Amino acid sequence: MLKVLQTPDSRFEGLIDWPFEPIYTMIDATSASDAVTLRVHHIDTGPIDAAETVLCMHGEPSWSYLYRKMIPRFVAAGHRVIAPDLIGFGRSDKPTETTDYTYERHVDWMTQWLVANDLKNLTLVCQDWGGLIGLRLVAAMPERFARVVAANTFLNTGDRAPSEAFMAWRKYSQETPVFNVSAIMQGGCKIKPLADSARVAYDAPFPDDSYKAGARVFPTLVPISPEDPSAQANVEAWKSLRKFEKPFLTAFSDSDPVTAGGDKYMQREIPGCEGQAHTTITNASHFLQEDADEAFADAINKFINANK
């Protein structure tokens, strides 16, 4: 039987720069042996009838809080903003066993969430696992997306050697006795140090190690060889992305050793990249939402305005 934990609401009370009311969507996680529903959390802010909706998808081991400094800039530009938490992260439910998490389950869970909320005309902003999952959603349901912004992410198929930095992170994630989420977030930022309020917020979803199964296992789910379980599914997704002609922007950091070069590949392979103002976000590491929120948000707003 799938065992699921829910982080107590009290862990999220009083977080700085996070005034949003939680919204929950129930999805079906039923397997051959279990009848299970899971809660996916998201926030929804800005004009409900806005012409443009920005969908912000986070990665590992963060949650939607990662976009807190960018969300007001999108809203000020007149956009609606929706930011979900992946299962295992933030305020979303957290199955307790690492074996409960697979790449394909994550794609299915977020597909259900997207369809249940009937989200359309989206500008996807995706980073890290937000892209590994979000780009699969684009490939499967391109009609729901108006534009894509990819930052420090990639859709791995296992036929390219992963970076040394990624392999070091993967090894660390499986071997470290203490999986300190806020310290990991700090390690992926150029800002030194992260504000105490931010460290508290990044640790908030995880009262103890029993809540961290998803965070622990995520690095092992990235396909690093063609034999990996999701490698072929990603190959098929690339076939769809190579037909994606809607506007597609890359906005990678100048100092992210994990995903460096992925932007150039996307620019070559995805038709929608042609003619776009691809940018390199300077003085930023992996979590560019922390290091360069203003530059990153402004690039996205300009991209939307230039492609209406």
C-alpha positions as YAML, in Angstrom:
chain: A
units: angstrom
residues:
- id: 1
  name: MET
  ca: [0.00, 0.00, 0.00]
- id: 2
  name: LEU
  ca: [1.35, 3.40, -0.98]
- id: 3
  name: LYS
  ca: [2.10, 5.37, 2.17]
- id: 4
  name: VAL
  ca: [1.80, 9.13, 1.77]
- id: 5
  name: LEU
  ca: [2.82, 11.99, 4.03]
- id: 6
  name: GLN
  ca: [1.44, 15.52, 4.01]
- id: 7
  name: THR
  ca: [3.64, 18.27, 5.39]
- id: 8
  name: PRO
  ca: [1.77, 20.07, 8.20]
- id: 9
  name: ASP
  ca: [0.39, 23.46, 7.18]
- id: 10
  name: SER
  ca: [2.14, 25.02, 10.15]
- id: 11
  name: ARG
  ca: [5.48, 24.52, 8.38]
- id: 12
  name: PHE
  ca: [4.43, 27.08, 5.76]
- id: 13
  name: GLU
  ca: [3.01, 29.73, 8.07]
- id: 14
  name: GLY
  ca: [4.75, 33.09, 8.08]
- id: 15
  name: LEU
  ca: [7.14, 32.42, 5.20]
- id: 16
  name: ILE
  ca: [8.65, 35.68, 3.95]
- id: 17
  name: ASP
  ca: [7.51, 36.84, 0.48]
- id: 18
  name: TRP
  ca: [5.03, 33.97, 0.18]
- id: 19
  name: PRO
  ca: [1.50, 35.30, 0.81]
- id: 20
  name: PHE
  ca: [-0.34, 32.82, -1.41]
- id: 21
  name: GLU
  ca: [-3.25, 30.61, -0.40]
- id: 22
  name: PRO
  ca: [-2.72, 26.94, -1.23]
- id: 23
  name: ILE
  ca: [-4.82, 25.30, -3.95]
- id: 24
  name: TYR
  ca: [-5.02, 21.51, -4.18]
- id: 25
  name: THR
  ca: [-5.91, 19.20, -7.05]
- id: 26
  name: MET
  ca: [-6.61, 15.52, -6.42]
- id: 27
  name: ILE
  ca: [-5.08, 13.13, -8.94]
- id: 28
  name: ASP
  ca: [-5.26, 9.38, -9.39]
- id: 29
  name: ALA
  ca: [-2.18, 7.40, -8.39]
- id: 30
  name: THR
  ca: [-3.92, 4.03, -8.43]
- id: 31
  name: SER
  ca: [-1.73, 1.04, -9.25]
- id: 32
  name: ALA
  ca: [-2.49, -2.65, -9.71]
- id: 33
  name: SER
  ca: [-2.42, -3.10, -5.93]
- id: 34
  name: ASP
  ca: [-3.38, 0.31, -4.56]
- id: 35
  name: ALA
  ca: [-6.29, 2.72, -4.96]
- id: 36
  name: VAL
  ca: [-4.66, 6.02, -4.11]
- id: 37
  name: THR
  ca: [-5.27, 9.71, -4.69]
- id: 38
  name: LEU
  ca: [-2.57, 12.36, -4.28]
- id: 39
  name: ARG
  ca: [-2.77, 16.10, -3.66]
- id: 40
  name: VAL
  ca: [-0.88, 18.37, -6.02]
- id: 41
  name: HIS
  ca: [-0.46, 21.90, -4.67]
- id: 42
  name: HIS
  ca: [-0.25, 25.06, -6.75]
- id: 43
  name: ILE
  ca: [-0.61, 28.79, -6.35]
- id: 44
  name: ASP
  ca: [-2.60, 30.98, -8.74]
- id: 45
  name: THR
  ca: [-2.14, 34.75, -8.72]
- id: 46
  name: GLY
  ca: [-2.66, 37.73, -11.01]
- id: 47
  name: PRO
  ca: [-5.75, 38.48, -13.11]
- id: 48
  name: ILE
  ca: [-7.83, 35.34, -13.64]
- id: 49
  name: ASP
  ca: [-8.84, 36.67, -17.05]
- id: 50
  name: ALA
  ca: [-5.34, 37.74, -18.11]
- id: 51
  name: ALA
  ca: [-4.45, 37.29, -21.77]
- id: 52
  name: GLU
  ca: [-1.30, 35.41, -20.78]
- id: 53
  name: THR
  ca: [-0.71, 32.73, -18.17]
- id: 54
  name: VAL
  ca: [2.81, 31.92, -17.00]
- id: 55
  name: LEU
  ca: [3.29, 28.37, -15.73]
- id: 56
  name: CYS
  ca: [6.37, 28.18, -13.47]
- id: 57
  name: MET
  ca: [7.74, 24.68, -12.92]
- id: 58
  name: HIS
  ca: [10.46, 24.07, -10.35]
- id: 59
  name: GLY
  ca: [13.06, 21.35, -10.02]
- id: 60
  name: GLU
  ca: [15.08, 19.52, -7.38]
- id: 61
  name: PRO
  ca: [15.02, 19.94, -4.36]
- id: 62
  name: SER
  ca: [13.08, 23.21, -4.49]
- id: 63
  name: TRP
  ca: [9.38, 24.03, -4.72]
- id: 64
  name: SER
  ca: [7.23, 26.81, -6.17]
- id: 65
  name: TYR
  ca: [8.70, 29.21, -3.58]
- id: 66
  name: LEU
  ca: [11.74, 29.32, -5.90]
- id: 67
  name: TYR
  ca: [9.82, 31.76, -8.12]
- id: 68
  name: ARG
  ca: [8.72, 34.08, -5.30]
- id: 69
  name: LYS
  ca: [10.85, 37.03, -6.49]
- id: 70
  name: MET
  ca: [9.79, 36.63, -10.13]
- id: 71
  name: ILE
  ca: [6.03, 36.19, -9.65]
- id: 72
  name: PRO
  ca: [5.38, 39.87, -8.77]
- id: 73
  name: ARG
  ca: [7.19, 40.94, -11.96]
- id: 74
  name: PHE
  ca: [4.94, 38.72, -14.07]
- id: 75
  name: VAL
  ca: [1.82, 39.98, -12.30]
- id: 76
  name: ALA
  ca: [2.96, 43.61, -12.72]
- id: 77
  name: ALA
  ca: [3.18, 42.92, -16.46]
- id: 78
  name: GLY
  ca: [-0.49, 41.88, -16.40]
- id: 79
  name: HIS
  ca: [0.00, 38.13, -16.46]
- id: 80
  name: ARG
  ca: [-1.65, 35.36, -14.49]
- id: 81
  name: VAL
  ca: [0.88, 33.10, -12.78]
- id: 82
  name: ILE
  ca: [0.44, 29.46, -11.81]
- id: 83
  name: ALA
  ca: [3.18, 27.59, -9.97]
- id: 84
  name: PRO
  ca: [2.71, 23.96, -8.92]
- id: 85
  name: ASP
  ca: [4.73, 21.77, -6.56]
- id: 86
  name: LEU
  ca: [5.81, 18.43, -7.95]
- id: 87
  name: ILE
  ca: [4.73, 15.37, -5.98]
- id: 88
  name: GLY
  ca: [7.30, 14.87, -3.22]
- id: 89
  name: PHE
  ca: [8.01, 18.58, -2.92]
- id: 90
  name: GLY
  ca: [6.55, 21.76, -1.41]
- id: 91
  name: ARG
  ca: [2.99, 21.39, -0.19]
- id: 92
  name: SER
  ca: [2.21, 18.47, -2.51]
- id: 93
  name: ASP
  ca: [1.86, 14.95, -1.13]
- id: 94
  name: LYS
  ca: [4.98, 12.89, -0.45]
- id: 95
  name: PRO
  ca: [5.00, 9.11, -0.92]
- id: 96
  name: THR
  ca: [7.48, 7.72, 1.58]
- id: 97
  name: GLU
  ca: [9.40, 5.14, -0.48]
- id: 98
  name: THR
  ca: [11.95, 5.98, -3.16]
- id: 99
  name: THR
  ca: [10.48, 3.16, -5.26]
- id: 100
  name: ASP
  ca: [7.17, 5.05, -5.36]
- id: 101
  name: TYR
  ca: [8.78, 7.61, -7.67]
- id: 102
  name: THR
  ca: [9.49, 7.08, -11.34]
- id: 103
  name: TYR
  ca: [9.99, 9.56, -14.15]
- id: 104
  name: GLU
  ca: [6.88, 8.31, -15.95]
- id: 105
  name: ARG
  ca: [4.77, 8.57, -12.82]
- id: 106
  name: HIS
  ca: [5.83, 12.20, -12.42]
- id: 107
  name: VAL
  ca: [4.87, 12.92, -16.01]
- id: 108
  name: ASP
  ca: [1.51, 11.20, -15.52]
- id: 109
  name: TRP
  ca: [0.83, 13.00, -12.24]
- id: 110
  name: MET
  ca: [1.53, 16.44, -13.72]
- id: 111
  name: THR
  ca: [-0.39, 15.61, -16.89]
- id: 112
  name: GLN
  ca: [-3.42, 14.80, -14.76]
- id: 113
  name: TRP
  ca: [-2.96, 18.03, -12.83]
- id: 114
  name: LEU
  ca: [-2.69, 20.14, -15.99]
- id: 115
  name: VAL
  ca: [-5.78, 18.57, -17.58]
- id: 116
  name: ALA
  ca: [-7.82, 18.68, -14.36]
- id: 117
  name: ASN
  ca: [-7.23, 22.43, -14.16]
- id: 118
  name: ASP
  ca: [-7.83, 22.79, -17.93]
- id: 119
  name: LEU
  ca: [-4.84, 25.08, -18.34]
- id: 120
  name: LYS
  ca: [-4.33, 26.51, -21.83]
- id: 121
  name: ASN
  ca: [-2.45, 29.24, -23.70]
- id: 122
  name: LEU
  ca: [0.46, 28.75, -21.32]
- id: 123
  name: THR
  ca: [3.93, 30.20, -21.33]
- id: 124
  name: LEU
  ca: [5.94, 27.44, -19.67]
- id: 125
  name: VAL
  ca: [8.93, 28.59, -17.61]
- id: 126
  name: CYS
  ca: [10.88, 25.49, -16.65]
- id: 127
  name: GLN
  ca: [14.17, 24.83, -14.89]
- id: 128
  name: ASP
  ca: [15.90, 21.62, -13.77]
- id: 129
  name: TRP
  ca: [13.25, 18.87, -13.33]
- id: 130
  name: GLY
  ca: [10.65, 21.47, -14.24]
- id: 131
  name: GLY
  ca: [11.95, 20.97, -17.77]
- id: 132
  name: LEU
  ca: [12.43, 17.22, -17.60]
- id: 133
  name: ILE
  ca: [8.72, 17.00, -16.77]
- id: 134
  name: GLY
  ca: [7.43, 20.21, -18.33]
- id: 135
  name: LEU
  ca: [8.93, 19.56, -21.76]
- id: 136
  name: ARG
  ca: [7.26, 16.16, -21.75]
- id: 137
  name: LEU
  ca: [3.94, 17.95, -21.19]
- id: 138
  name: VAL
  ca: [4.69, 20.27, -24.12]
- id: 139
  name: ALA
  ca: [5.58, 17.32, -26.33]
- id: 140
  name: ALA
  ca: [2.38, 15.46, -25.43]
- id: 141
  name: MET
  ca: [-0.01, 18.43, -25.40]
- id: 142
  name: PRO
  ca: [1.50, 21.19, -27.57]
- id: 143
  name: GLU
  ca: [-1.95, 22.68, -28.11]
- id: 144
  name: ARG
  ca: [-2.02, 23.83, -24.46]
- id: 145
  name: PHE
  ca: [1.19, 25.84, -24.75]
- id: 146
  name: ALA
  ca: [1.70, 29.19, -26.48]
- id: 147
  name: ARG
  ca: [5.39, 29.57, -25.66]
- id: 148
  name: VAL
  ca: [8.24, 27.89, -23.76]
- id: 149
  name: VAL
  ca: [11.15, 29.30, -21.77]
- id: 150
  name: ALA
  ca: [13.79, 26.69, -20.89]
- id: 151
  name: ALA
  ca: [16.44, 27.55, -18.29]
- id: 152
  name: ASN
  ca: [19.16, 25.25, -16.97]
- id: 153
  name: THR
  ca: [17.32, 22.11, -18.00]
- id: 154
  name: PHE
  ca: [17.33, 19.40, -20.63]
- id: 155
  name: LEU
  ca: [15.29, 16.45, -21.86]
- id: 156
  name: ASN
  ca: [17.81, 13.65, -21.49]
- id: 157
  name: THR
  ca: [17.71, 10.56, -23.69]
- id: 158
  name: GLY
  ca: [20.82, 8.81, -22.34]
- id: 159
  name: ASP
  ca: [22.79, 9.01, -25.58]
- id: 160
  name: ARG
  ca: [24.92, 11.95, -24.45]
- id: 161
  name: ALA
  ca: [27.41, 11.66, -21.62]
- id: 162
  name: PRO
  ca: [26.10, 13.53, -18.58]
- id: 163
  name: SER
  ca: [28.27, 16.28, -17.15]
- id: 164
  name: GLU
  ca: [30.77, 15.48, -14.45]
- id: 165
  name: ALA
  ca: [28.94, 17.94, -12.22]
- id: 166
  name: PHE
  ca: [25.67, 16.05, -12.64]
- id: 167
  name: MET
  ca: [27.29, 12.69, -11.92]
- id: 168
  name: ALA
  ca: [28.92, 14.14, -8.79]
- id: 169
  name: TRP
  ca: [25.51, 15.45, -7.66]
- id: 170
  name: ARG
  ca: [23.87, 12.09, -8.40]
- id: 171
  name: LYS
  ca: [26.53, 10.27, -6.34]
- id: 172
  name: TYR
  ca: [26.26, 12.75, -3.49]
- id: 173
  name: SER
  ca: [22.46, 12.50, -3.37]
- id: 174
  name: GLN
  ca: [22.61, 8.74, -2.85]
- id: 175
  name: GLU
  ca: [25.54, 8.61, -0.44]
- id: 176
  name: THR
  ca: [25.26, 11.62, 1.85]
- id: 177
  name: PRO
  ca: [23.93, 10.58, 5.27]
- id: 178
  name: VAL
  ca: [22.27, 13.98, 5.74]
- id: 179
  name: PHE
  ca: [20.24, 15.35, 2.82]
- id: 180
  name: ASN
  ca: [20.24, 19.01, 3.84]
- id: 181
  name: VAL
  ca: [17.85, 20.71, 1.42]
- id: 182
  name: SER
  ca: [18.64, 24.35, 2.22]
- id: 183
  name: ALA
  ca: [22.38, 23.62, 2.03]
- id: 184
  name: ILE
  ca: [21.88, 21.99, -1.36]
- id: 185
  name: MET
  ca: [19.96, 25.04, -2.54]
- id: 186
  name: GLN
  ca: [22.79, 27.25, -1.29]
- id: 187
  name: GLY
  ca: [25.28, 25.13, -3.21]
- id: 188
  name: GLY
  ca: [23.38, 25.79, -6.43]
- id: 189
  name: CYS
  ca: [23.39, 29.58, -5.98]
- id: 190
  name: LYS
  ca: [26.01, 32.25, -6.46]
- id: 191
  name: ILE
  ca: [24.33, 34.36, -3.77]
- id: 192
  name: LYS
  ca: [26.28, 33.78, -0.55]
- id: 193
  name: PRO
  ca: [24.65, 33.35, 1.80]
- id: 194
  name: LEU
  ca: [21.00, 32.75, 1.04]
- id: 195
  name: ALA
  ca: [18.79, 34.72, 3.39]
- id: 196
  name: ASP
  ca: [17.82, 32.85, 6.54]
- id: 197
  name: SER
  ca: [14.17, 33.26, 5.52]
- id: 198
  name: ALA
  ca: [14.86, 31.45, 2.25]
- id: 199
  name: ARG
  ca: [16.69, 28.61, 3.97]
- id: 200
  name: VAL
  ca: [13.74, 28.17, 6.33]
- id: 201
  name: ALA
  ca: [11.34, 28.08, 3.36]
- id: 202
  name: TYR
  ca: [13.36, 25.50, 1.45]
- id: 203
  name: ASP
  ca: [13.52, 23.25, 4.50]
- id: 204
  name: ALA
  ca: [9.84, 23.76, 5.33]
- id: 205
  name: PRO
  ca: [8.41, 20.91, 3.21]
- id: 206
  name: PHE
  ca: [10.62, 18.34, 4.96]
- id: 207
  name: PRO
  ca: [10.09, 18.04, 8.72]
- id: 208
  name: ASP
  ca: [12.37, 14.99, 8.76]
- id: 209
  name: ASP
  ca: [14.00, 12.47, 6.42]
- id: 210
  name: SER
  ca: [10.82, 10.44, 5.98]
- id: 211
  name: TYR
  ca: [9.49, 13.28, 3.78]
- id: 212
  name: LYS
  ca: [12.56, 13.31, 1.50]
- id: 213
  name: ALA
  ca: [12.15, 10.13, -0.55]
- id: 214
  name: GLY
  ca: [11.30, 12.05, -3.71]
- id: 215
  name: ALA
  ca: [14.12, 14.52, -3.24]
- id: 216
  name: ARG
  ca: [16.58, 11.70, -2.62]
- id: 217
  name: VAL
  ca: [15.63, 9.62, -5.66]
- id: 218
  name: PHE
  ca: [15.15, 12.34, -8.28]
- id: 219
  name: PRO
  ca: [18.78, 12.45, -9.48]
- id: 220
  name: THR
  ca: [18.70, 8.70, -10.23]
- id: 221
  name: LEU
  ca: [15.63, 9.10, -12.48]
- id: 222
  name: VAL
  ca: [17.43, 11.24, -15.08]
- id: 223
  name: PRO
  ca: [18.24, 8.97, -18.05]
- id: 224
  name: ILE
  ca: [22.02, 8.60, -18.35]
- id: 225
  name: SER
  ca: [22.03, 5.67, -20.78]
- id: 226
  name: PRO
  ca: [19.74, 4.54, -23.63]
- id: 227
  name: GLU
  ca: [18.69, 1.59, -21.44]
- id: 228
  name: ASP
  ca: [17.21, 3.77, -18.73]
- id: 229
  name: PRO
  ca: [13.44, 3.29, -18.26]
- id: 230
  name: SER
  ca: [12.43, 6.71, -19.62]
- id: 231
  name: ALA
  ca: [15.10, 7.12, -22.29]
- id: 232
  name: GLN
  ca: [12.86, 5.94, -25.13]
- id: 233
  name: ALA
  ca: [9.91, 8.01, -23.94]
- id: 234
  name: ASN
  ca: [12.15, 11.06, -24.09]
- id: 235
  name: VAL
  ca: [13.34, 10.09, -27.58]
- id: 236
  name: GLU
  ca: [9.68, 10.11, -28.65]
- id: 237
  name: ALA
  ca: [9.14, 13.46, -26.93]
- id: 238
  name: TRP
  ca: [12.01, 14.95, -28.91]
- id: 239
  name: LYS
  ca: [10.24, 13.91, -32.11]
- id: 240
  name: SER
  ca: [7.36, 16.15, -31.05]
- id: 241
  name: LEU
  ca: [9.63, 18.99, -29.92]
- id: 242
  name: ARG
  ca: [11.36, 18.94, -33.30]
- id: 243
  name: LYS
  ca: [7.98, 19.91, -34.76]
- id: 244
  name: PHE
  ca: [7.26, 22.61, -32.15]
- id: 245
  name: GLU
  ca: [7.12, 25.88, -34.08]
- id: 246
  name: LYS
  ca: [5.67, 28.12, -31.38]
- id: 247
  name: PRO
  ca: [8.09, 30.59, -29.73]
- id: 248
  name: PHE
  ca: [10.76, 28.85, -27.68]
- id: 249
  name: LEU
  ca: [13.38, 30.76, -25.68]
- id: 250
  name: THR
  ca: [16.50, 29.50, -23.92]
- id: 251
  name: ALA
  ca: [17.72, 31.49, -20.91]
- id: 252
  name: PHE
  ca: [20.55, 29.51, -19.36]
- id: 253
  name: SER
  ca: [22.95, 30.74, -16.68]
- id: 254
  name: ASP
  ca: [26.57, 31.55, -17.38]
- id: 255
  name: SER
  ca: [27.73, 29.50, -14.37]
- id: 256
  name: ASP
  ca: [25.76, 26.26, -14.25]
- id: 257
  name: PRO
  ca: [28.10, 23.28, -14.73]
- id: 258
  name: VAL
  ca: [25.22, 20.79, -14.71]
- id: 259
  name: THR
  ca: [23.29, 21.89, -17.82]
- id: 260
  name: ALA
  ca: [25.85, 23.93, -19.79]
- id: 261
  name: GLY
  ca: [25.42, 23.46, -23.54]
- id: 262
  name: GLY
  ca: [21.84, 22.28, -23.41]
- id: 263
  name: ASP
  ca: [20.63, 25.63, -24.70]
- id: 264
  name: LYS
  ca: [22.68, 25.33, -27.91]
- id: 265
  name: TYR
  ca: [21.24, 21.88, -28.58]
- id: 266
  name: MET
  ca: [17.67, 23.12, -28.14]
- id: 267
  name: GLN
  ca: [18.34, 26.08, -30.42]
- id: 268
  name: ARG
  ca: [19.50, 23.69, -33.15]
- id: 269
  name: GLU
  ca: [16.73, 21.13, -32.76]
- id: 270
  name: ILE
  ca: [13.52, 23.01, -31.92]
- id: 271
  name: PRO
  ca: [12.04, 25.09, -34.77]
- id: 272
  name: GLY
  ca: [10.40, 27.57, -32.41]
- id: 273
  name: CYS
  ca: [13.86, 28.71, -31.28]
- id: 274
  name: GLU
  ca: [14.57, 30.33, -34.63]
- id: 275
  name: GLY
  ca: [14.73, 34.11, -34.48]
- id: 276
  name: GLN
  ca: [14.24, 34.34, -30.73]
- id: 277
  name: ALA
  ca: [16.31, 36.56, -28.43]
- id: 278
  name: HIS
  ca: [18.09, 33.72, -26.64]
- id: 279
  name: THR
  ca: [19.93, 35.00, -23.63]
- id: 280
  name: THR
  ca: [22.60, 33.99, -21.18]
- id: 281
  name: ILE
  ca: [21.77, 35.10, -17.65]
- id: 282
  name: THR
  ca: [25.01, 36.42, -16.16]
- id: 283
  name: ASN
  ca: [26.28, 36.06, -12.60]
- id: 284
  name: ALA
  ca: [23.95, 33.13, -12.00]
- id: 285
  name: SER
  ca: [24.44, 29.50, -11.09]
- id: 286
  name: HIS
  ca: [21.96, 26.61, -11.30]
- id: 287
  name: PHE
  ca: [19.15, 28.34, -9.41]
- id: 288
  name: LEU
  ca: [19.02, 31.50, -11.49]
- id: 289
  name: GLN
  ca: [15.65, 32.38, -9.93]
- id: 290
  name: GLU
  ca: [17.62, 33.17, -6.77]
- id: 291
  name: ASP
  ca: [20.73, 34.68, -8.35]
- id: 292
  name: ALA
  ca: [19.22, 36.78, -11.13]
- id: 293
  name: ASP
  ca: [15.47, 36.99, -10.61]
- id: 294
  name: GLU
  ca: [15.14, 40.46, -12.13]
- id: 295
  name: ALA
  ca: [17.10, 39.70, -15.30]
- id: 296
  name: PHE
  ca: [15.40, 36.33, -15.76]
- id: 297
  name: ALA
  ca: [11.86, 37.68, -15.23]
- id: 298
  name: ASP
  ca: [12.49, 40.66, -17.51]
- id: 299
  name: ALA
  ca: [13.76, 38.38, -20.29]
- id: 300
  name: ILE
  ca: [10.56, 36.33, -20.00]
- id: 301
  name: ASN
  ca: [8.29, 39.38, -20.05]
- id: 302
  name: LYS
  ca: [10.08, 40.72, -23.12]
- id: 303
  name: PHE
  ca: [9.80, 37.32, -24.82]
- id: 304
  name: ILE
  ca: [6.04, 37.22, -24.21]
- id: 305
  name: ASN
  ca: [5.57, 40.76, -25.49]
- id: 306
  name: ALA
  ca: [7.61, 40.07, -28.61]
- id: 307
  name: ASN
  ca: [5.62, 36.95, -29.49]
- id: 308
  name: LYS
  ca: [1.97, 37.88, -28.99]
...
